[in-house]
Structures are given as structure tokens and as C-alpha cells.
Amino acid sequence: MERTVLHLDLDTFFVSVERLMNPTLEHRPVIVGGMGDRGVVSTCSYEARRFGVHSAQPMRMARQLCPQAVFIRGDMELYSRYSRLVTAIIADRAPIFEKTSIDEHYVDITGMDRFFGCYKWAHELREAIMKESGLPISFGLSENKTISKIATDEAKPNGELQVTHPEVHHFLDPLSVGKIPMVGEKTYRLLRSMGIVTIGDFRQMPDVVVNQALGKNGIEIWKKANGIDTAPVQPYEEQKYLSKEYTFETDTIDIVMLKSVLAHMVERLAFEMRSQTKLTGCVTVKIRYSNFDTHTMQRQIAYTSFDHILLRTVYDIFDRLYNRRLLIRLIGVRFSSLVGGTQQLDLFDDTAEMTNLYGAMDKIRKKFGKNAVFKAVAS
């Protein structure tokens, strides 16, 4: 059976939430990101994009390009709350859905046309999201994830686009090769140097040539250019998590040592999340006392993968949870409500140096092992 996959993407999500809070920002250039000169743009409105502003751009450059913009330091707690609201609306209606980032979802509605009509169902879901959240959202509807995602990009801002099976190549071929998911800046430059401008150009390349130029990864991109993508919609479950526990050989009440172990766990788990391009929206701390009484406490947080933010939360939960002053046998940390995304989302309060620091540490760990480097507190 031919699949039907819906891709939903909240338009300029952070800006849209800010406009919901402050309607005077409507139709004005708005830039959300770090406020310092070394900060970067997290997202910007379409009005700001006309001046050459784009995400991941240094804030200093954005100020030069569009000095008349309204600059806002982002509020991840607020954005996370609206992200969860939209996910709840989708979960209430969708048979199978996957949350791939804070503002993107895929829904598998294969077979829906027999009962309701896939496009009609998708349209009504979008209308419900806009009505209940107040946020603009676009969707693409087609036979797989790749085509649906590209269709969403073409439908923006605040639009809908369906691409049926007979229309796939006609739709894809004229578009820039940079529109293909997985084509980063380096691959894009290489393809352009080879005279490949459009998806249609790339599609016409023999797979042998693609393999020679780009390797195995290139073949995957070439398949997407041909409209081929068998990746399933992975059911999203809030209970997906990463966790670590540590059982002490001798029960202890040494707070300094306990917090050092917690810090070690947080660094390992945060590194694992970043390696998987994940963010967590919920932190849980577990304590088991020497008499085997076990207590846990969790807290929803703004989506993040930064150690220092997570560690503050873990320490605060631990201080609240550990109030009996009994010997501790086991402690544990769990990060759940995982979504796709990068630490770029956390750059409202952090400079580019902080992001570069995490990137450098992660690079060392990947090369020399997970234990190659830790902050002093976690050593």
C-alpha cells in the first residue's frame, strides 16, 4: 500500500510565540537569540530574513543587517510549553506520530483516505492546532517523509501543500539541490562545483558517479532526490529516556561525593544526548536509602542538552528530595521527553564560546573515549 505521510512545522516558532505574547510585534522584523555581540541568531521573522538575517548567524552581523529589528532574548521554558501543547493536540487526533524536534512532527495517516480523506484530515488538524495554540503552522502531505518535509518548506509561510505520487518528480526537479534533507553546506558547495543546481540535475546522475563523488551518504541523498524514502514514522513516546544509576559499595551521606557522582552522570548523559542530536524536556532524580526505600522526583524543563543547565536542575531536585539524612545506597538520573534538536536552542543566555566548548569536548570524547575529558566538578 502506498504510504501517506504528513509533515507539520510551526512557522518561525520562537517568533510566533513572542508575537502571541506581544501582538505589537506582528509584521515587524523580529530576531530571537543571544543578546551579546558573541551570541547568535536562533530564529528570525520573515521580515528580518529579507535583510539577509538567518539562524546561526552572529548577532553582531544581524544587528548590522537589520538595525531596526526587535531583538529578543529567547525564553525556552515558554517555547517548550507551547511545543508540548501542540504535541498534545496532535496526540489527541493522530493514529501514529513522531516528534522530531521542538517544532516539527510527522504523522502517518496511511489508509485515512478510505474513511475521511487524507488532505481533509490534515487540513482540519492544522486548523485545530492554529485555533487551540494560536500559532501559525504549515504542512506538506505526500508518500514519504522526505517529500512531505520539502513540501512543507514550499508551503511556508502558514500554508498547505499536497504532492501526490504522479507529481513527485515534477515537484522536486526544479527545486534547489540544497532543499534535500541531509544536504549540508559542504555537500551543497561540492554539488554546485560539479554543475548540479537542481534536484532534477542530481536525480539524472548515475548512482555510480554519485557513489564516487559522495560515497554511501551520497547514495542516500540521491535516493531522496528520486523521491525514495522508506524511513517509517517512529511512534513518539514521552517515556523514551536516557538514564544512569550508581550503587555504592558502602552506603554514604557524603554530599560532596554524591554530587560529584551526579555531575559525572549528567555529563555522560548529556554527551550521549548531543551525540544523538536530542534534547530533554524532563529530568528525574532517584534515591534509594540503605533500608531500600526508594524515592524519585521529576521536573519538566525547557528543552536542553547543555550540562550546566541540566546539572543545576539535578542538584536542585536532589536537595529537595534528600531530606531524611539517611545513608544512601543508590542514586540515579534520568532524562526523558526526548525530542530531536541541538544545543543551538539554548543559546539565548550563552555565547558562541559555550557552544564551541561543548563541541570541542564532545569531539575529544568521540576520538579518545567517553572518559577522555570531564569538568573538574565531575572528575
Residue pairs with C-beta under 8 A, 6 or more apart in sequence:
1 110
1 111
2 110
2 143
2 165
3 108
3 110
3 143
3 144
4 108
4 109
4 110
4 111
4 112
4 113
4 118
4 141
4 142
4 143
5 106
5 107
5 108
5 109
5 110
5 141
5 142
5 143
5 144
5 145
5 148
5 233
6 106
6 107
6 108
6 109
6 118
6 122
6 125
6 139
6 140
6 141
6 148
7 104
7 105
7 106
7 139
7 140
7 141
7 145
7 148
7 149
7 151
7 152
8 90
8 104
8 105
8 106
8 107
8 125
8 126
8 129
8 137
8 138
8 139
8 152
9 103
9 104
9 137
9 138
9 139
9 149
9 152
9 153
9 156
10 16
10 86
10 103
10 104
10 135
10 136
10 137
11 135
11 136
11 137
11 138
11 156
11 157
11 158
12 43
12 44
12 45
12 46
12 157
13 43
13 79
13 82
13 83
13 102
13 103
13 135
14 32
14 42
14 43
14 74
14 79
15 25
15 30
15 32
15 43
15 44
15 45
16 135
16 136
17 78
17 79
17 82
17 135
18 25
18 30
18 32
18 72
19 25
19 26
19 30
20 82
20 134
20 135
21 78
25 70
27 47
28 45
28 47
28 69
28 70
29 44
29 45
29 47
29 48
29 50
29 51
29 53
29 66
29 68
29 69
29 70
30 44
30 45
30 47
30 48
30 69
30 70
30 72
31 41
31 44
31 45
31 48
31 53
31 59
31 62
31 66
31 69
31 70
31 71
31 72
32 41
32 42
32 43
32 44
32 72
32 73
32 74
32 348
33 39
33 40
33 41
33 42
33 43
33 59
33 62
33 71
33 73
33 74
33 347
33 348
34 40
34 42
34 59
34 73
34 347
34 348
34 349
34 350
34 351
34 352
35 59
35 71
35 73
35 348
36 59
36 351
37 58
37 59
37 60
38 58
38 59
38 60
38 351
38 352
38 353
39 58
39 59
39 347
39 348
39 350
39 351
39 352
40 55
40 56
40 57
40 58
40 59
40 344
40 347
40 352
40 355
41 53
41 54
41 55
41 56
41 57
41 58
41 59
41 62
42 55
42 74
42 344
42 345
42 347
42 348
43 55
44 53
44 54
44 55
44 62
44 69
46 157
48 62
48 66
48 69
51 65
51 66
51 69
52 65
52 66
53 62
53 65
53 66
53 69
55 344
56 344
58 352
59 71
62 69
62 71
63 69
63 71
73 348
73 349
74 347
74 348
75 302
75 348
76 302
76 303
76 304
76 345
76 346
76 348
77 301
77 302
79 102
79 302
79 303
80 102
80 281
80 300
80 301
80 302
80 303
82 133
82 135
83 102
83 103
83 303
83 339
84 281
84 300
85 132
85 133
86 103
86 105
86 129
86 133
86 135
86 137
87 99
87 105
87 236
89 125
89 128
89 129
89 132
89 133
90 97
90 105
90 107
90 125
90 129
91 97
91 236
93 125
93 128
94 107
94 109
94 125
95 107
95 108
95 109
95 112
96 107
96 108
96 233
96 235
97 105
97 106
97 107
97 108
97 233
97 235
97 236
98 105
98 106
98 107
98 233
98 234
98 235
98 236
99 105
99 236
99 339
99 340
100 106
100 339
100 340
101 339
101 340
101 341
102 279
102 303
102 339
102 341
102 345
104 340
105 236
106 145
106 148
106 233
107 122
107 125
107 233
108 232
108 233
109 118
109 121
109 122
112 118
112 121
118 141
118 162
119 141
119 160
119 162
122 139
122 141
122 160
122 162
123 160
126 137
126 139
126 160
129 135
129 137
130 136
130 137
136 157
136 158
137 158
138 152
138 155
138 156
138 157
138 158
138 159
138 160
139 148
139 152
139 155
139 160
139 161
140 147
140 148
140 149
140 150
140 151
140 152
140 153
140 154
140 155
140 161
140 162
140 163
141 148
141 151
141 160
141 161
141 162
141 163
142 148
142 151
142 162
142 163
142 164
142 168
143 163
143 164
143 165
143 168
143 227
144 227
144 228
144 229
144 230
144 231
145 229
145 231
145 233
146 180
146 181
146 224
146 227
146 229
147 163
147 168
147 171
147 172
147 227
147 229
148 163
149 181
150 171
150 172
150 175
150 179
150 180
150 181
151 161
151 162
151 163
151 171
152 161
153 179
154 161
154 175
155 161
163 171
168 227
169 200
169 203
169 227
172 199
172 200
172 203
172 225
172 227
173 198
173 199
173 200
173 203
174 198
174 199
174 200
175 198
175 199
176 197
176 198
176 199
177 183
177 188
177 191
177 192
177 196
177 197
177 198
177 199
177 201
177 202
177 225
178 188
179 199
180 199
180 202
180 221
180 224
180 225
181 224
182 217
182 220
182 221
182 224
183 191
183 221
187 214
187 218
187 221
190 213
190 214
191 202
194 213
195 201
196 202
196 205
199 225
202 210
202 221
202 222
202 225
203 222
203 225
203 226
205 222
207 219
207 222
210 218
210 219
210 221
210 222
211 218
211 219
214 221
214 222
223 229
238 282
238 336
238 337
239 336
240 336
240 337
240 338
241 334
241 335
241 336
241 338
242 269
242 272
242 273
242 278
242 280
242 334
242 335
242 336
242 338
243 269
243 284
243 332
243 333
243 334
243 335
244 265
244 268
244 269
244 332
244 333
245 286
245 330
245 331
245 332
246 261
246 265
246 330
246 331
246 332
247 329
247 330
248 328
248 329
248 330
251 290
251 327
251 328
251 329
252 258
252 327
252 328
253 325
253 326
253 327
253 328
258 318
258 322
258 328
258 331
259 315
259 318
259 377
260 377
260 378
260 379
261 331
262 285
262 311
262 314
262 315
262 318
262 331
262 333
263 311
263 314
263 375
263 377
263 378
264 374
264 378
265 314
265 332
265 333
266 307
266 310
266 311
266 314
266 333
266 378
267 307
267 374
267 375
267 378
268 370
269 310
269 333
269 335
270 305
270 306
270 307
270 310
270 335
271 361
271 362
271 365
271 370
273 279
273 280
273 305
273 335
273 338
274 305
274 342
274 343
274 358
274 362
275 362
275 366
277 340
277 341
277 342
278 305
278 338
278 339
278 340
278 341
279 303
279 304
279 305
279 338
279 339
279 340
279 341
279 342
279 343
279 345
280 301
280 303
280 304
280 305
280 310
280 335
280 336
280 337
280 338
281 300
281 301
281 302
281 303
281 336
281 337
281 338
281 339
282 298
282 299
282 300
282 301
282 335
282 336
282 337
283 298
283 299
283 301
283 310
283 313
283 314
283 317
283 333
283 334
283 335
284 296
284 297
284 298
284 299
284 317
284 333
284 334
284 335
284 336
285 296
285 297
285 298
285 314
285 317
285 318
285 321
285 331
285 332
285 333
285 334
286 294
286 295
286 296
286 330
286 331
286 332
286 333
286 334
287 294
287 295
287 296
287 318
287 321
287 322
287 328
287 330
287 331
288 294
288 295
288 328
288 329
288 330
288 331
289 295
289 324
289 326
289 327
289 328
289 329
290 326
290 327
290 328
290 329
291 326
292 329
294 330
295 321
296 321
297 317
297 320
297 321
298 317
298 334
298 336
299 313
299 317
300 337
301 309
301 313
303 339
303 341
303 345
304 310
304 343
304 345
304 346
305 341
305 342
305 343
305 346
306 343
306 346
306 350
306 354
306 358
307 358
307 375
309 346
310 335
311 377
314 333
318 331
322 328
343 355
343 358
344 355
347 354
347 355
361 373
364 372
364 373
365 371
365 372
365 373
